[in-house]
Amino acid sequence: MWMLGNVILVVAVIPILIALLNRVLAALERIRAAADDILAGGVALVGELDTTPELLATTDRVIAEVADGAVRYAGSVGKLLD
């Protein structure tokens, strides 16, 4: 009787457990690879952020120039409409 149980264990249960473990480990490797890609992208992005203060200063300067032009245009239009 015990011999039959041992045979069933070796033939059926252990291969199923090994197959399930292989699937879990394969998913874990895919997750690890995706996490490594995300980390590499984040590190590359940090390098691109070094110029942010200069870009913001340029944006502020352009906004000020556009605002001045808009005020001059509105003043001219206002004189024409009066």
PyMOL Python script that loads the backbone (N, CA, C, O; Angstrom):
from pymol import cmd

cmd.read_pdbstr("""\
ATOM      1  N   MET A   1       0.827  -1.191   0.000  1.00  0.00           N
ATOM      2  CA  MET A   1       0.000   0.000   0.000  1.00  0.00           C
ATOM      3  C   MET A   1       0.875   1.260   0.000  1.00  0.00           C
ATOM      4  O   MET A   1       0.629   2.184  -0.776  1.00  0.00           O
ATOM      5  N   TRP A   2       1.887   1.300   0.862  1.00  0.00           N
ATOM      6  CA  TRP A   2       2.801   2.443   0.903  1.00  0.00           C
ATOM      7  C   TRP A   2       3.575   2.588  -0.403  1.00  0.00           C
ATOM      8  O   TRP A   2       3.886   3.693  -0.848  1.00  0.00           O
ATOM      9  N   MET A   3       3.864   1.482  -0.978  1.00  0.00           N
ATOM     10  CA  MET A   3       4.620   1.505  -2.228  1.00  0.00           C
ATOM     11  C   MET A   3       3.815   2.206  -3.322  1.00  0.00           C
ATOM     12  O   MET A   3       4.383   2.963  -4.109  1.00  0.00           O
ATOM     13  N   LEU A   4       2.514   1.971  -3.385  1.00  0.00           N
ATOM     14  CA  LEU A   4       1.651   2.618  -4.369  1.00  0.00           C
ATOM     15  C   LEU A   4       1.612   4.131  -4.133  1.00  0.00           C
ATOM     16  O   LEU A   4       1.658   4.905  -5.088  1.00  0.00           O
ATOM     17  N   GLY A   5       1.530   4.547  -2.893  1.00  0.00           N
ATOM     18  CA  GLY A   5       1.539   5.984  -2.564  1.00  0.00           C
ATOM     19  C   GLY A   5       2.844   6.639  -2.961  1.00  0.00           C
ATOM     20  O   GLY A   5       2.846   7.755  -3.481  1.00  0.00           O
ATOM     21  N   ASN A   6       3.947   5.963  -2.723  1.00  0.00           N
ATOM     22  CA  ASN A   6       5.253   6.513  -3.102  1.00  0.00           C
ATOM     23  C   ASN A   6       5.386   6.639  -4.615  1.00  0.00           C
ATOM     24  O   ASN A   6       5.953   7.614  -5.108  1.00  0.00           O
ATOM     25  N   VAL A   7       4.875   5.674  -5.347  1.00  0.00           N
ATOM     26  CA  VAL A   7       4.936   5.716  -6.806  1.00  0.00           C
ATOM     27  C   VAL A   7       4.107   6.884  -7.327  1.00  0.00           C
ATOM     28  O   VAL A   7       4.553   7.622  -8.205  1.00  0.00           O
ATOM     29  N   ILE A   8       2.904   7.052  -6.789  1.00  0.00           N
ATOM     30  CA  ILE A   8       2.042   8.173  -7.207  1.00  0.00           C
ATOM     31  C   ILE A   8       2.733   9.503  -6.898  1.00  0.00           C
ATOM     32  O   ILE A   8       2.688  10.429  -7.707  1.00  0.00           O
ATOM     33  N   LEU A   9       3.368   9.597  -5.738  1.00  0.00           N
ATOM     34  CA  LEU A   9       4.076  10.814  -5.362  1.00  0.00           C
ATOM     35  C   LEU A   9       5.194  11.124  -6.351  1.00  0.00           C
ATOM     36  O   LEU A   9       5.314  12.263  -6.803  1.00  0.00           O
ATOM     37  N   VAL A  10       5.983  10.166  -6.682  1.00  0.00           N
ATOM     38  CA  VAL A  10       7.125  10.376  -7.573  1.00  0.00           C
ATOM     39  C   VAL A  10       6.658  10.638  -9.005  1.00  0.00           C
ATOM     40  O   VAL A  10       7.236  11.478  -9.695  1.00  0.00           O
ATOM     41  N   VAL A  11       5.638   9.942  -9.455  1.00  0.00           N
ATOM     42  CA  VAL A  11       5.221  10.027 -10.853  1.00  0.00           C
ATOM     43  C   VAL A  11       4.327  11.240 -11.117  1.00  0.00           C
ATOM     44  O   VAL A  11       4.414  11.832 -12.193  1.00  0.00           O
ATOM     45  N   ALA A  12       3.489  11.618 -10.186  1.00  0.00           N
ATOM     46  CA  ALA A  12       2.494  12.655 -10.468  1.00  0.00           C
ATOM     47  C   ALA A  12       2.766  13.967  -9.731  1.00  0.00           C
ATOM     48  O   ALA A  12       2.820  15.028 -10.354  1.00  0.00           O
ATOM     49  N   VAL A  13       2.934  13.904  -8.438  1.00  0.00           N
ATOM     50  CA  VAL A  13       2.971  15.128  -7.641  1.00  0.00           C
ATOM     51  C   VAL A  13       4.279  15.896  -7.836  1.00  0.00           C
ATOM     52  O   VAL A  13       4.245  17.109  -8.039  1.00  0.00           O
ATOM     53  N   ILE A  14       5.385  15.247  -7.783  1.00  0.00           N
ATOM     54  CA  ILE A  14       6.679  15.931  -7.871  1.00  0.00           C
ATOM     55  C   ILE A  14       6.858  16.616  -9.230  1.00  0.00           C
ATOM     56  O   ILE A  14       7.307  17.762  -9.243  1.00  0.00           O
ATOM     57  N   PRO A  15       6.540  16.001 -10.371  1.00  0.00           N
ATOM     58  CA  PRO A  15       6.663  16.729 -11.643  1.00  0.00           C
ATOM     59  C   PRO A  15       5.739  17.951 -11.735  1.00  0.00           C
ATOM     60  O   PRO A  15       6.110  18.975 -12.309  1.00  0.00           O
ATOM     61  N   ILE A  16       4.546  17.834 -11.170  1.00  0.00           N
ATOM     62  CA  ILE A  16       3.633  18.981 -11.173  1.00  0.00           C
ATOM     63  C   ILE A  16       4.222  20.116 -10.344  1.00  0.00           C
ATOM     64  O   ILE A  16       4.171  21.273 -10.760  1.00  0.00           O
ATOM     65  N   LEU A  17       4.776  19.802  -9.185  1.00  0.00           N
ATOM     66  CA  LEU A  17       5.399  20.833  -8.350  1.00  0.00           C
ATOM     67  C   LEU A  17       6.596  21.472  -9.050  1.00  0.00           C
ATOM     68  O   LEU A  17       6.796  22.683  -8.954  1.00  0.00           O
ATOM     69  N   ILE A  18       7.372  20.687  -9.735  1.00  0.00           N
ATOM     70  CA  ILE A  18       8.533  21.216 -10.459  1.00  0.00           C
ATOM     71  C   ILE A  18       8.069  22.131 -11.594  1.00  0.00           C
ATOM     72  O   ILE A  18       8.661  23.186 -11.818  1.00  0.00           O
ATOM     73  N   ALA A  19       7.022  21.736 -12.306  1.00  0.00           N
ATOM     74  CA  ALA A  19       6.502  22.568 -13.395  1.00  0.00           C
ATOM     75  C   ALA A  19       5.985  23.905 -12.860  1.00  0.00           C
ATOM     76  O   ALA A  19       6.244  24.954 -13.450  1.00  0.00           O
ATOM     77  N   LEU A  20       5.256  23.867 -11.747  1.00  0.00           N
ATOM     78  CA  LEU A  20       4.749  25.106 -11.146  1.00  0.00           C
ATOM     79  C   LEU A  20       5.886  25.994 -10.671  1.00  0.00           C
ATOM     80  O   LEU A  20       5.831  27.212 -10.841  1.00  0.00           O
ATOM     81  N   LEU A  21       6.902  25.409 -10.087  1.00  0.00           N
ATOM     82  CA  LEU A  21       8.058  26.175  -9.628  1.00  0.00           C
ATOM     83  C   LEU A  21       8.781  26.824 -10.806  1.00  0.00           C
ATOM     84  O   LEU A  21       9.221  27.970 -10.709  1.00  0.00           O
ATOM     85  N   ASN A  22       8.906  26.103 -11.909  1.00  0.00           N
ATOM     86  CA  ASN A  22       9.536  26.678 -13.105  1.00  0.00           C
ATOM     87  C   ASN A  22       8.752  27.874 -13.629  1.00  0.00           C
ATOM     88  O   ASN A  22       9.356  28.862 -14.048  1.00  0.00           O
ATOM     89  N   ARG A  23       7.426  27.810 -13.615  1.00  0.00           N
ATOM     90  CA  ARG A  23       6.604  28.933 -14.070  1.00  0.00           C
ATOM     91  C   ARG A  23       6.785  30.141 -13.168  1.00  0.00           C
ATOM     92  O   ARG A  23       6.882  31.272 -13.646  1.00  0.00           O
ATOM     93  N   VAL A  24       6.831  29.902 -11.860  1.00  0.00           N
ATOM     94  CA  VAL A  24       7.019  31.006 -10.908  1.00  0.00           C
ATOM     95  C   VAL A  24       8.396  31.634 -11.103  1.00  0.00           C
ATOM     96  O   VAL A  24       8.522  32.859 -11.102  1.00  0.00           O
ATOM     97  N   LEU A  25       9.410  30.822 -11.267  1.00  0.00           N
ATOM     98  CA  LEU A  25      10.760  31.345 -11.451  1.00  0.00           C
ATOM     99  C   LEU A  25      10.899  32.093 -12.769  1.00  0.00           C
ATOM    100  O   LEU A  25      11.615  33.092 -12.830  1.00  0.00           O
ATOM    101  N   ALA A  26      10.232  31.635 -13.824  1.00  0.00           N
ATOM    102  CA  ALA A  26      10.270  32.342 -15.107  1.00  0.00           C
ATOM    103  C   ALA A  26       9.618  33.716 -14.984  1.00  0.00           C
ATOM    104  O   ALA A  26      10.130  34.701 -15.517  1.00  0.00           O
ATOM    105  N   ALA A  27       8.490  33.781 -14.282  1.00  0.00           N
ATOM    106  CA  ALA A  27       7.831  35.070 -14.068  1.00  0.00           C
ATOM    107  C   ALA A  27       8.721  35.993 -13.235  1.00  0.00           C
ATOM    108  O   ALA A  27       8.795  37.193 -13.498  1.00  0.00           O
ATOM    109  N   LEU A  28       9.382  35.439 -12.250  1.00  0.00           N
ATOM    110  CA  LEU A  28      10.292  36.229 -11.422  1.00  0.00           C
ATOM    111  C   LEU A  28      11.436  36.807 -12.249  1.00  0.00           C
ATOM    112  O   LEU A  28      11.825  37.956 -12.039  1.00  0.00           O
ATOM    113  N   GLU A  29      11.970  36.048 -13.166  1.00  0.00           N
ATOM    114  CA  GLU A  29      13.051  36.539 -14.021  1.00  0.00           C
ATOM    115  C   GLU A  29      12.560  37.655 -14.947  1.00  0.00           C
ATOM    116  O   GLU A  29      13.284  38.622 -15.186  1.00  0.00           O
ATOM    117  N   ARG A  30      11.337  37.528 -15.468  1.00  0.00           N
ATOM    118  CA  ARG A  30      10.779  38.599 -16.306  1.00  0.00           C
ATOM    119  C   ARG A  30      10.577  39.880 -15.497  1.00  0.00           C
ATOM    120  O   ARG A  30      10.847  40.979 -15.982  1.00  0.00           O
ATOM    121  N   ILE A  31      10.105  39.729 -14.276  1.00  0.00           N
ATOM    122  CA  ILE A  31       9.917  40.894 -13.402  1.00  0.00           C
ATOM    123  C   ILE A  31      11.257  41.535 -13.094  1.00  0.00           C
ATOM    124  O   ILE A  31      11.375  42.760 -13.114  1.00  0.00           O
ATOM    125  N   ARG A  32      12.259  40.733 -12.813  1.00  0.00           N
ATOM    126  CA  ARG A  32      13.586  41.263 -12.506  1.00  0.00           C
ATOM    127  C   ARG A  32      14.157  42.009 -13.715  1.00  0.00           C
ATOM    128  O   ARG A  32      14.760  43.070 -13.552  1.00  0.00           O
ATOM    129  N   ALA A  33      13.979  41.479 -14.907  1.00  0.00           N
ATOM    130  CA  ALA A  33      14.472  42.150 -16.111  1.00  0.00           C
ATOM    131  C   ALA A  33      13.747  43.479 -16.331  1.00  0.00           C
ATOM    132  O   ALA A  33      14.370  44.476 -16.697  1.00  0.00           O
ATOM    133  N   ALA A  34      12.438  43.490 -16.110  1.00  0.00           N
ATOM    134  CA  ALA A  34      11.677  44.738 -16.257  1.00  0.00           C
ATOM    135  C   ALA A  34      12.121  45.765 -15.217  1.00  0.00           C
ATOM    136  O   ALA A  34      12.238  46.950 -15.531  1.00  0.00           O
ATOM    137  N   ALA A  35      12.366  45.330 -13.999  1.00  0.00           N
ATOM    138  CA  ALA A  35      12.827  46.251 -12.959  1.00  0.00           C
ATOM    139  C   ALA A  35      14.204  46.811 -13.295  1.00  0.00           C
ATOM    140  O   ALA A  35      14.472  47.984 -13.033  1.00  0.00           O
ATOM    141  N   ASP A  36      15.066  46.003 -13.861  1.00  0.00           N
ATOM    142  CA  ASP A  36      16.388  46.490 -14.277  1.00  0.00           C
ATOM    143  C   ASP A  36      16.260  47.524 -15.392  1.00  0.00           C
ATOM    144  O   ASP A  36      16.983  48.521 -15.398  1.00  0.00           O
ATOM    145  N   ASP A  37      15.344  47.295 -16.338  1.00  0.00           N
ATOM    146  CA  ASP A  37      15.117  48.265 -17.413  1.00  0.00           C
ATOM    147  C   ASP A  37      14.590  49.589 -16.860  1.00  0.00           C
ATOM    148  O   ASP A  37      14.999  50.661 -17.305  1.00  0.00           O
ATOM    149  N   ILE A  38      13.685  49.506 -15.893  1.00  0.00           N
ATOM    150  CA  ILE A  38      13.134  50.715 -15.276  1.00  0.00           C
ATOM    151  C   ILE A  38      14.229  51.482 -14.550  1.00  0.00           C
ATOM    152  O   ILE A  38      14.294  52.708 -14.637  1.00  0.00           O
ATOM    153  N   LEU A  39      15.081  50.773 -13.842  1.00  0.00           N
ATOM    154  CA  LEU A  39      16.182  51.421 -13.132  1.00  0.00           C
ATOM    155  C   LEU A  39      17.134  52.097 -14.109  1.00  0.00           C
ATOM    156  O   LEU A  39      17.566  53.223 -13.865  1.00  0.00           O
ATOM    157  N   ALA A  40      17.466  51.435 -15.201  1.00  0.00           N
ATOM    158  CA  ALA A  40      18.363  52.035 -16.193  1.00  0.00           C
ATOM    159  C   ALA A  40      17.729  53.278 -16.809  1.00  0.00           C
ATOM    160  O   ALA A  40      18.413  54.278 -17.028  1.00  0.00           O
ATOM    161  N   GLY A  41      16.448  53.224 -17.085  1.00  0.00           N
ATOM    162  CA  GLY A  41      15.755  54.394 -17.625  1.00  0.00           C
ATOM    163  C   GLY A  41      15.723  55.544 -16.631  1.00  0.00           C
ATOM    164  O   GLY A  41      15.883  56.703 -17.013  1.00  0.00           O
ATOM    165  N   GLY A  42      15.519  55.230 -15.368  1.00  0.00           N
ATOM    166  CA  GLY A  42      15.515  56.268 -14.338  1.00  0.00           C
ATOM    167  C   GLY A  42      16.872  56.933 -14.194  1.00  0.00           C
ATOM    168  O   GLY A  42      16.956  58.150 -14.031  1.00  0.00           O
ATOM    169  N   VAL A  43      17.919  56.150 -14.253  1.00  0.00           N
ATOM    170  CA  VAL A  43      19.270  56.703 -14.155  1.00  0.00           C
ATOM    171  C   VAL A  43      19.553  57.598 -15.360  1.00  0.00           C
ATOM    172  O   VAL A  43      20.148  58.664 -15.210  1.00  0.00           O
ATOM    173  N   ALA A  44      19.136  57.179 -16.542  1.00  0.00           N
ATOM    174  CA  ALA A  44      19.328  58.002 -17.737  1.00  0.00           C
ATOM    175  C   ALA A  44      18.523  59.289 -17.637  1.00  0.00           C
ATOM    176  O   ALA A  44      18.983  60.341 -18.083  1.00  0.00           O
ATOM    177  N   LEU A  45      17.336  59.222 -17.063  1.00  0.00           N
ATOM    178  CA  LEU A  45      16.493  60.405 -16.920  1.00  0.00           C
ATOM    179  C   LEU A  45      17.113  61.417 -15.965  1.00  0.00           C
ATOM    180  O   LEU A  45      17.013  62.622 -16.194  1.00  0.00           O
ATOM    181  N   VAL A  46      17.743  60.950 -14.913  1.00  0.00           N
ATOM    182  CA  VAL A  46      18.383  61.857 -13.963  1.00  0.00           C
ATOM    183  C   VAL A  46      19.458  62.678 -14.667  1.00  0.00           C
ATOM    184  O   VAL A  46      19.623  63.862 -14.374  1.00  0.00           O
ATOM    185  N   GLY A  47      20.179  62.070 -15.577  1.00  0.00           N
ATOM    186  CA  GLY A  47      21.185  62.800 -16.336  1.00  0.00           C
ATOM    187  C   GLY A  47      20.578  63.895 -17.197  1.00  0.00           C
ATOM    188  O   GLY A  47      21.210  64.928 -17.419  1.00  0.00           O
ATOM    189  N   GLU A  48      19.366  63.684 -17.683  1.00  0.00           N
ATOM    190  CA  GLU A  48      18.696  64.682 -18.505  1.00  0.00           C
ATOM    191  C   GLU A  48      18.143  65.841 -17.686  1.00  0.00           C
ATOM    192  O   GLU A  48      17.872  66.909 -18.235  1.00  0.00           O
ATOM    193  N   LEU A  49      17.974  65.649 -16.388  1.00  0.00           N
ATOM    194  CA  LEU A  49      17.388  66.683 -15.545  1.00  0.00           C
ATOM    195  C   LEU A  49      18.404  67.702 -15.052  1.00  0.00           C
ATOM    196  O   LEU A  49      18.030  68.667 -14.384  1.00  0.00           O
ATOM    197  N   ASP A  50      19.667  67.511 -15.365  1.00  0.00           N
ATOM    198  CA  ASP A  50      20.694  68.437 -14.900  1.00  0.00           C
ATOM    199  C   ASP A  50      20.512  69.832 -15.475  1.00  0.00           C
ATOM    200  O   ASP A  50      20.875  70.812 -14.825  1.00  0.00           O
ATOM    201  N   THR A  51      19.964  69.945 -16.664  1.00  0.00           N
ATOM    202  CA  THR A  51      19.808  71.250 -17.319  1.00  0.00           C
ATOM    203  C   THR A  51      18.464  71.906 -17.013  1.00  0.00           C
ATOM    204  O   THR A  51      18.148  72.945 -17.593  1.00  0.00           O
ATOM    205  N   THR A  52      17.684  71.339 -16.138  1.00  0.00           N
ATOM    206  CA  THR A  52      16.340  71.860 -15.865  1.00  0.00           C
ATOM    207  C   THR A  52      16.344  73.306 -15.384  1.00  0.00           C
ATOM    208  O   THR A  52      15.543  74.093 -15.888  1.00  0.00           O
ATOM    209  N   PRO A  53      17.196  73.708 -14.438  1.00  0.00           N
ATOM    210  CA  PRO A  53      17.158  75.116 -14.007  1.00  0.00           C
ATOM    211  C   PRO A  53      17.415  76.104 -15.149  1.00  0.00           C
ATOM    212  O   PRO A  53      16.754  77.140 -15.226  1.00  0.00           O
ATOM    213  N   GLU A  54      18.367  75.796 -16.034  1.00  0.00           N
ATOM    214  CA  GLU A  54      18.623  76.687 -17.158  1.00  0.00           C
ATOM    215  C   GLU A  54      17.424  76.736 -18.113  1.00  0.00           C
ATOM    216  O   GLU A  54      17.082  77.797 -18.635  1.00  0.00           O
ATOM    217  N   LEU A  55      16.795  75.586 -18.334  1.00  0.00           N
ATOM    218  CA  LEU A  55      15.630  75.556 -19.212  1.00  0.00           C
ATOM    219  C   LEU A  55      14.463  76.342 -18.618  1.00  0.00           C
ATOM    220  O   LEU A  55      13.733  77.015 -19.346  1.00  0.00           O
ATOM    221  N   LEU A  56      14.290  76.261 -17.313  1.00  0.00           N
ATOM    222  CA  LEU A  56      13.226  77.035 -16.662  1.00  0.00           C
ATOM    223  C   LEU A  56      13.504  78.528 -16.754  1.00  0.00           C
ATOM    224  O   LEU A  56      12.582  79.321 -16.945  1.00  0.00           O
ATOM    225  N   ALA A  57      14.767  78.915 -16.621  1.00  0.00           N
ATOM    226  CA  ALA A  57      15.118  80.334 -16.758  1.00  0.00           C
ATOM    227  C   ALA A  57      14.825  80.814 -18.173  1.00  0.00           C
ATOM    228  O   ALA A  57      14.317  81.920 -18.358  1.00  0.00           O
ATOM    229  N   THR A  58      15.137  80.003 -19.164  1.00  0.00           N
ATOM    230  CA  THR A  58      14.843  80.356 -20.553  1.00  0.00           C
ATOM    231  C   THR A  58      13.339  80.484 -20.755  1.00  0.00           C
ATOM    232  O   THR A  58      12.879  81.415 -21.417  1.00  0.00           O
ATOM    233  N   THR A  59      12.576  79.564 -20.194  1.00  0.00           N
ATOM    234  CA  THR A  59      11.117  79.615 -20.314  1.00  0.00           C
ATOM    235  C   THR A  59      10.573  80.886 -19.676  1.00  0.00           C
ATOM    236  O   THR A  59       9.702  81.539 -20.251  1.00  0.00           O
ATOM    237  N   ASP A  60      11.070  81.246 -18.498  1.00  0.00           N
ATOM    238  CA  ASP A  60      10.614  82.474 -17.835  1.00  0.00           C
ATOM    239  C   ASP A  60      10.926  83.702 -18.681  1.00  0.00           C
ATOM    240  O   ASP A  60      10.103  84.613 -18.774  1.00  0.00           O
ATOM    241  N   ARG A  61      12.104  83.736 -19.296  1.00  0.00           N
ATOM    242  CA  ARG A  61      12.495  84.866 -20.142  1.00  0.00           C
ATOM    243  C   ARG A  61      11.579  84.969 -21.371  1.00  0.00           C
ATOM    244  O   ARG A  61      11.149  86.063 -21.737  1.00  0.00           O
ATOM    245  N   VAL A  62      11.287  83.836 -21.999  1.00  0.00           N
ATOM    246  CA  VAL A  62      10.415  83.837 -23.178  1.00  0.00           C
ATOM    247  C   VAL A  62       9.005  84.272 -22.795  1.00  0.00           C
ATOM    248  O   VAL A  62       8.368  85.024 -23.533  1.00  0.00           O
ATOM    249  N   ILE A  63       8.517  83.811 -21.662  1.00  0.00           N
ATOM    250  CA  ILE A  63       7.177  84.209 -21.214  1.00  0.00           C
ATOM    251  C   ILE A  63       7.125  85.706 -20.974  1.00  0.00           C
ATOM    252  O   ILE A  63       6.138  86.350 -21.329  1.00  0.00           O
ATOM    253  N   ALA A  64       8.163  86.274 -20.380  1.00  0.00           N
ATOM    254  CA  ALA A  64       8.205  87.716 -20.143  1.00  0.00           C
ATOM    255  C   ALA A  64       8.208  88.474 -21.466  1.00  0.00           C
ATOM    256  O   ALA A  64       7.524  89.490 -21.596  1.00  0.00           O
ATOM    257  N   GLU A  65       8.970  87.993 -22.452  1.00  0.00           N
ATOM    258  CA  GLU A  65       9.007  88.653 -23.760  1.00  0.00           C
ATOM    259  C   GLU A  65       7.650  88.577 -24.454  1.00  0.00           C
ATOM    260  O   GLU A  65       7.208  89.559 -25.051  1.00  0.00           O
ATOM    261  N   VAL A  66       6.996  87.446 -24.385  1.00  0.00           N
ATOM    262  CA  VAL A  66       5.671  87.292 -25.000  1.00  0.00           C
ATOM    263  C   VAL A  66       4.666  88.189 -24.299  1.00  0.00           C
ATOM    264  O   VAL A  66       3.825  88.806 -24.954  1.00  0.00           O
ATOM    265  N   ALA A  67       4.740  88.270 -22.980  1.00  0.00           N
ATOM    266  CA  ALA A  67       3.817  89.129 -22.236  1.00  0.00           C
ATOM    267  C   ALA A  67       4.023  90.590 -22.619  1.00  0.00           C
ATOM    268  O   ALA A  67       3.049  91.324 -22.784  1.00  0.00           O
ATOM    269  N   ASP A  68       5.274  91.026 -22.764  1.00  0.00           N
ATOM    270  CA  ASP A  68       5.538  92.410 -23.175  1.00  0.00           C
ATOM    271  C   ASP A  68       4.963  92.672 -24.559  1.00  0.00           C
ATOM    272  O   ASP A  68       4.331  93.705 -24.784  1.00  0.00           O
ATOM    273  N   GLY A  69       5.174  91.756 -25.478  1.00  0.00           N
ATOM    274  CA  GLY A  69       4.622  91.910 -26.826  1.00  0.00           C
ATOM    275  C   GLY A  69       3.110  91.952 -26.815  1.00  0.00           C
ATOM    276  O   GLY A  69       2.503  92.732 -27.549  1.00  0.00           O
ATOM    277  N   ALA A  70       2.496  91.122 -25.990  1.00  0.00           N
ATOM    278  CA  ALA A  70       1.035  91.100 -25.920  1.00  0.00           C
ATOM    279  C   ALA A  70       0.503  92.410 -25.353  1.00  0.00           C
ATOM    280  O   ALA A  70      -0.529  92.903 -25.807  1.00  0.00           O
ATOM    281  N   VAL A  71       1.190  92.976 -24.373  1.00  0.00           N
ATOM    282  CA  VAL A  71       0.761  94.254 -23.786  1.00  0.00           C
ATOM    283  C   VAL A  71       0.893  95.368 -24.823  1.00  0.00           C
ATOM    284  O   VAL A  71       0.008  96.216 -24.941  1.00  0.00           O
ATOM    285  N   ARG A  72       2.000  95.367 -25.577  1.00  0.00           N
ATOM    286  CA  ARG A  72       2.170  96.392 -26.624  1.00  0.00           C
ATOM    287  C   ARG A  72       1.082  96.245 -27.695  1.00  0.00           C
ATOM    288  O   ARG A  72       0.521  97.241 -28.150  1.00  0.00           O
ATOM    289  N   TYR A  73       0.790  95.016 -28.092  1.00  0.00           N
ATOM    290  CA  TYR A  73      -0.236  94.774 -29.110  1.00  0.00           C
ATOM    291  C   TYR A  73      -1.605  95.224 -28.601  1.00  0.00           C
ATOM    292  O   TYR A  73      -2.361  95.880 -29.317  1.00  0.00           O
ATOM    293  N   ALA A  74      -1.913  94.860 -27.349  1.00  0.00           N
ATOM    294  CA  ALA A  74      -3.217  95.234 -26.792  1.00  0.00           C
ATOM    295  C   ALA A  74      -3.329  96.755 -26.695  1.00  0.00           C
ATOM    296  O   ALA A  74      -4.403  97.309 -26.931  1.00  0.00           O
ATOM    297  N   GLY A  75      -2.235  97.434 -26.350  1.00  0.00           N
ATOM    298  CA  GLY A  75      -2.261  98.895 -26.279  1.00  0.00           C
ATOM    299  C   GLY A  75      -2.528  99.515 -27.638  1.00  0.00           C
ATOM    300  O   GLY A  75      -3.303 100.465 -27.753  1.00  0.00           O
ATOM    301  N   SER A  76      -1.884  98.976 -28.675  1.00  0.00           N
ATOM    302  CA  SER A  76      -2.099  99.489 -30.022  1.00  0.00           C
ATOM    303  C   SER A  76      -3.520  99.245 -30.492  1.00  0.00           C
ATOM    304  O   SER A  76      -4.140 100.125 -31.090  1.00  0.00           O
ATOM    305  N   VAL A  77      -4.025  98.085 -30.234  1.00  0.00           N
ATOM    306  CA  VAL A  77      -5.413  97.763 -30.615  1.00  0.00           C
ATOM    307  C   VAL A  77      -6.376  98.650 -29.841  1.00  0.00           C
ATOM    308  O   VAL A  77      -7.374  99.122 -30.385  1.00  0.00           O
ATOM    309  N   GLY A  78      -6.069  98.875 -28.560  1.00  0.00           N
ATOM    310  CA  GLY A  78      -6.928  99.747 -27.752  1.00  0.00           C
ATOM    311  C   GLY A  78      -6.993 101.156 -28.302  1.00  0.00           C
ATOM    312  O   GLY A  78      -8.056 101.777 -28.306  1.00  0.00           O
ATOM    313  N   LYS A  79      -5.837 101.675 -28.776  1.00  0.00           N
ATOM    314  CA  LYS A  79      -5.829 103.038 -29.370  1.00  0.00           C
ATOM    315  C   LYS A  79      -6.635 103.065 -30.666  1.00  0.00           C
ATOM    316  O   LYS A  79      -7.320 104.045 -30.957  1.00  0.00           O
ATOM    317  N   LEU A  80      -6.549 101.984 -31.444  1.00  0.00           N
ATOM    318  CA  LEU A  80      -7.300 101.947 -32.692  1.00  0.00           C
ATOM    319  C   LEU A  80      -8.810 101.877 -32.465  1.00  0.00           C
ATOM    320  O   LEU A  80      -9.586 102.424 -33.248  1.00  0.00           O
ATOM    321  N   LEU A  81      -9.212 101.218 -31.414  1.00  0.00           N
ATOM    322  CA  LEU A  81     -10.645 101.033 -31.146  1.00  0.00           C
ATOM    323  C   LEU A  81     -11.259 102.246 -30.450  1.00  0.00           C
ATOM    324  O   LEU A  81     -12.482 102.387 -30.431  1.00  0.00           O
ATOM    325  N   ASP A  82     -10.434 103.122 -29.881  1.00  0.00           N
ATOM    326  CA  ASP A  82     -10.988 104.299 -29.192  1.00  0.00           C
ATOM    327  C   ASP A  82     -11.479 105.332 -30.113  1.00  0.00           C
ATOM    328  O   ASP A  82     -11.969 106.371 -29.671  1.00  0.00           O
TER     329      ASP A  82
END
""", "prot")
cmd.dss("prot")
cmd.show_as("cartoon", "prot")
cmd.util.cbc("prot")
cmd.orient("prot")
